[in-house]
Amino acid sequence: MKRGVCLKLFFALCVVVVAACGAEAAPKAPKWLVLDPITYQKGVDGSTFDGIDQLLLTKLVQAKKYKCLDRDAYDTAAREEGFGAKVELVPAGYSMRGEIVQMLLSGKSRTIGGTAKKEYVATVSIRANDLRTQQPYEAETLRVTAYCQTPKDMLVFVVQRVALAILMRDYPMYIMDYDDEDDELTLSYGADFLNVGEQYEVRRRKEIVDDDTGDVVYKEKTVGVCEVTDVGKNTSSAKLVSGKAKKKDVLRFYDNAEPFAVPVAAPVPAAAVSAPVGEVEIKAKPLPAKKQRIAVAPFISKSSAFSVWGNSIPARTWMDDVESHLNTFLTQTESFKVLDRSFGPEIDRELHRITDDPNANPNDVCRLSNKLATDYLVVAEVMFSNVASPGVDFATGLPLPPPSVIFAEVRFRCVVAPTTQIAWAGTVKMDASQFGGTAAVFSSSSAEACAWQIMLMIQSRLASADFAKAEAARAAALKAQQEKQAQQTVAPVQAVSEGVKLGF
């Protein structure tokens, strides 16, 4: 008897487990949604957004997340019912209402695919309304930015953003999968709603039950940022820019200028417990330290030439030599990204190639601009004086070093390129008595010494931490060299022999 009871309990438990599994795997029931017509605040040109209601409804229907009701077809359905058709009018639970708050030109422009486009900025307010009370219970403000040829072209971008905001209210975008071979995330929305280059916050959710209402609410926190790299029909691919992520993390709109800070990785215990399958956390690869971009502009001078011991040296030759050495020394510090401005024609050809390509992505232009634009620009003006020698060295036949005279004074400035603010300025004075030899040797060695002094002043001001490390390394190397020389200059002790004694 007891055995029969146990079998019955076992089968009953199996049924409960199967039912529970089936209920957990069941998809969410689509919600009924009504879209109210888009409205406009005073001053907004409504003709720009003609057709936005129909486009938005189409987008939401194609997403297959909602059961959307077309209230414009209500009268038609009522007439058909009068002719005997069986029409079932389904009441919706809530409606979505949008309002175009403003449409502005930012003043920025860009040439994309050979077409000049301007940056438009639209602000949209979205509200969810309870149809039983007509009271809004949730609201969100969206800022939509895009480069367009006409205000009418902006319509597509506004519809795309508004539709995604409505969908993400009930069906958040989330990380569906992760490919560890190429560190690629798979997102749950495709080309109808996402664009390459967009960034989204990665949010970690935790369910909490409200004891008063019994509803499930979510506690969220930002754990990372991802960037869309490719869009497909139903899904998209993204790369983790910073922070961390794992499957089922949700994504939110991300409009901040600065990327999410990368948290300091904590040491992993030796006996760490492995996470369940599907819950493996992905961490962004550490980004390299950002280096300031710097470019050396051609030096200028009011003098066309200067003479060394009667030999004329073109000012342009000497200044170009200083610029070449300065680019080399700045690169060797590894504190800056040094941009070579001598390749202007190649840069222009690359820009034309992208802007004239009808299939080019607008992000290509942005990336090239980021590579070519500079943070700092070094500009300088040089004053020259002629150098005369007091005589000739009778042993070598070369001119003697001249007396202490300033033959070149270089006044340079480090300018913040985006704002033209002077970040640092300095003066280097070259004393002619430090250099000897022929006029050509004098010119070459003085140009190298001048560039070295300018580099040290720039690095000490704009990359002080790197400069301190370099100075410590130079001091250690000099000390080691001096100790080595001191050991080599110690005179060897001569051994005194006692001689050989001869016995008779």
Secondary structure in CASP SS format (residue, H / E / C, confidence):
PFRMAT SS
TARGET T0000
AUTHOR 0000-0000-0000
METHOD secondary structure of the structure
MODEL  1
M C 1.00
K H 1.00
R H 1.00
G H 1.00
V H 1.00
C H 1.00
L H 1.00
K H 1.00
L H 1.00
F H 1.00
F H 1.00
A H 1.00
L H 1.00
C H 1.00
V H 1.00
V H 1.00
V H 1.00
V H 1.00
A H 1.00
A H 1.00
C H 1.00
G H 1.00
A H 1.00
E H 1.00
A H 1.00
A C 1.00
P C 1.00
K C 1.00
A C 1.00
P C 1.00
K E 1.00
W E 1.00
L E 1.00
V E 1.00
L E 1.00
D C 1.00
P C 1.00
I C 1.00
T E 1.00
Y E 1.00
Q C 1.00
K C 1.00
G C 1.00
V C 1.00
D C 1.00
G H 1.00
S H 1.00
T H 1.00
F H 1.00
D C 1.00
G C 1.00
I H 1.00
D H 1.00
Q H 1.00
L H 1.00
L H 1.00
L H 1.00
T H 1.00
K H 1.00
L H 1.00
V H 1.00
Q H 1.00
A H 1.00
K C 1.00
K C 1.00
Y E 1.00
K E 1.00
C E 1.00
L E 1.00
D C 1.00
R H 1.00
D H 1.00
A H 1.00
Y H 1.00
D H 1.00
T H 1.00
A H 1.00
A H 1.00
R H 1.00
E H 1.00
E H 1.00
G H 1.00
F C 1.00
G C 1.00
A C 1.00
K C 1.00
V C 1.00
E C 1.00
L C 1.00
V C 1.00
P C 1.00
A C 1.00
G C 1.00
Y E 1.00
S E 1.00
M E 1.00
R E 1.00
G E 1.00
E E 1.00
I E 1.00
V E 1.00
Q E 1.00
M E 1.00
L E 1.00
L E 1.00
S E 1.00
G E 1.00
K E 1.00
S E 1.00
R E 1.00
T E 1.00
I E 1.00
G C 1.00
G C 1.00
T E 1.00
A E 1.00
K E 1.00
K E 1.00
E E 1.00
Y E 1.00
V E 1.00
A E 1.00
T E 1.00
V E 1.00
S E 1.00
I E 1.00
R E 1.00
A E 1.00
N E 1.00
D E 1.00
L C 1.00
R C 1.00
T C 1.00
Q C 1.00
Q E 1.00
P E 1.00
Y E 1.00
E E 1.00
A E 1.00
E E 1.00
T E 1.00
L E 1.00
R E 1.00
V E 1.00
T E 1.00
A E 1.00
Y E 1.00
C E 1.00
Q C 1.00
T C 1.00
P H 1.00
K H 1.00
D H 1.00
M H 1.00
L H 1.00
V H 1.00
F H 1.00
V H 1.00
V H 1.00
Q H 1.00
R H 1.00
V H 1.00
A H 1.00
L H 1.00
A H 1.00
I H 1.00
L H 1.00
M H 1.00
R H 1.00
D H 1.00
Y C 1.00
P C 1.00
M E 1.00
Y E 1.00
I E 1.00
M E 1.00
D E 1.00
Y E 1.00
D E 1.00
D C 1.00
E C 1.00
D C 1.00
D C 1.00
E E 1.00
L E 1.00
T E 1.00
L E 1.00
S C 1.00
Y C 1.00
G C 1.00
A C 1.00
D C 1.00
F C 1.00
L C 1.00
N C 1.00
V C 1.00
G C 1.00
E C 1.00
Q E 1.00
Y E 1.00
E E 1.00
V E 1.00
R E 1.00
R E 1.00
R E 1.00
K E 1.00
E E 1.00
I E 1.00
V E 1.00
D C 1.00
D C 1.00
D C 1.00
T C 1.00
G C 1.00
D C 1.00
V E 1.00
V E 1.00
Y E 1.00
K E 1.00
E E 1.00
K E 1.00
T E 1.00
V E 1.00
G E 1.00
V E 1.00
C E 1.00
E E 1.00
V E 1.00
T E 1.00
D E 1.00
V E 1.00
G C 1.00
K C 1.00
N C 1.00
T C 1.00
S E 1.00
S E 1.00
A E 1.00
K E 1.00
L E 1.00
V E 1.00
S E 1.00
G E 1.00
K E 1.00
A E 1.00
K E 1.00
K C 1.00
K C 1.00
D C 1.00
V E 1.00
L E 1.00
R E 1.00
F E 1.00
Y C 1.00
D C 1.00
N C 1.00
A C 1.00
E C 1.00
P C 1.00
F C 1.00
A C 1.00
V C 1.00
P C 1.00
V C 1.00
A C 1.00
A C 1.00
P C 1.00
V C 1.00
P C 1.00
A C 1.00
A C 1.00
A C 1.00
V C 1.00
S C 1.00
A C 1.00
P C 1.00
V C 1.00
G C 1.00
E C 1.00
V C 1.00
E E 1.00
I E 1.00
K E 1.00
A C 1.00
K C 1.00
P C 1.00
L C 1.00
P C 1.00
A C 1.00
K C 1.00
K C 1.00
Q E 1.00
R E 1.00
I E 1.00
A E 1.00
V E 1.00
A C 1.00
P C 1.00
F C 1.00
I E 1.00
S E 1.00
K C 1.00
S C 1.00
S C 1.00
A E 1.00
F E 1.00
S E 1.00
V E 1.00
W C 1.00
G C 1.00
N E 1.00
S E 1.00
I E 1.00
P E 1.00
A H 1.00
R H 1.00
T H 1.00
W H 1.00
M H 1.00
D H 1.00
D H 1.00
V H 1.00
E H 1.00
S H 1.00
H H 1.00
L H 1.00
N H 1.00
T H 1.00
F H 1.00
L H 1.00
T H 1.00
Q H 1.00
T H 1.00
E C 1.00
S C 1.00
F E 1.00
K E 1.00
V E 1.00
L E 1.00
D C 1.00
R H 1.00
S H 1.00
F H 1.00
G H 1.00
P H 1.00
E H 1.00
I H 1.00
D H 1.00
R H 1.00
E H 1.00
L H 1.00
H H 1.00
R H 1.00
I H 1.00
T H 1.00
D C 1.00
D C 1.00
P C 1.00
N C 1.00
A C 1.00
N C 1.00
P H 1.00
N H 1.00
D H 1.00
V H 1.00
C H 1.00
R H 1.00
L H 1.00
S H 1.00
N H 1.00
K H 1.00
L H 1.00
A C 1.00
T C 1.00
D C 1.00
Y E 1.00
L E 1.00
V E 1.00
V E 1.00
A E 1.00
E E 1.00
V E 1.00
M E 1.00
F E 1.00
S C 1.00
N C 1.00
V E 1.00
A C 1.00
S C 1.00
P C 1.00
G C 1.00
V E 1.00
D C 1.00
F C 1.00
A C 1.00
T C 1.00
G C 1.00
L C 1.00
P E 1.00
L C 1.00
P C 1.00
P C 1.00
P C 1.00
S C 1.00
V C 1.00
I E 1.00
F E 1.00
A E 1.00
E E 1.00
V E 1.00
R E 1.00
F E 1.00
R E 1.00
C E 1.00
V E 1.00
V E 1.00
A C 1.00
P C 1.00
T C 1.00
T C 1.00
Q E 1.00
I E 1.00
A E 1.00
W E 1.00
A E 1.00
G E 1.00
T E 1.00
V E 1.00
K E 1.00
M E 1.00
D E 1.00
A H 1.00
S H 1.00
Q H 1.00
F C 1.00
G C 1.00
G C 1.00
T C 1.00
A H 1.00
A H 1.00
V H 1.00
F H 1.00
S H 1.00
S H 1.00
S H 1.00
S H 1.00
A H 1.00
E H 1.00
A H 1.00
C H 1.00
A H 1.00
W H 1.00
Q H 1.00
I H 1.00
M H 1.00
L H 1.00
M H 1.00
I H 1.00
Q H 1.00
S H 1.00
R H 1.00
L H 1.00
A C 1.00
S H 1.00
A H 1.00
D H 1.00
F H 1.00
A H 1.00
K H 1.00
A H 1.00
E H 1.00
A H 1.00
A H 1.00
R H 1.00
A H 1.00
A H 1.00
A H 1.00
L H 1.00
K H 1.00
A H 1.00
Q H 1.00
Q H 1.00
E H 1.00
K H 1.00
Q H 1.00
A H 1.00
Q H 1.00
Q H 1.00
T C 1.00
V C 1.00
A C 1.00
P C 1.00
V C 1.00
Q C 1.00
A C 1.00
V C 1.00
S C 1.00
E C 1.00
G C 1.00
V C 1.00
K C 1.00
L C 1.00
G C 1.00
F C 1.00
END
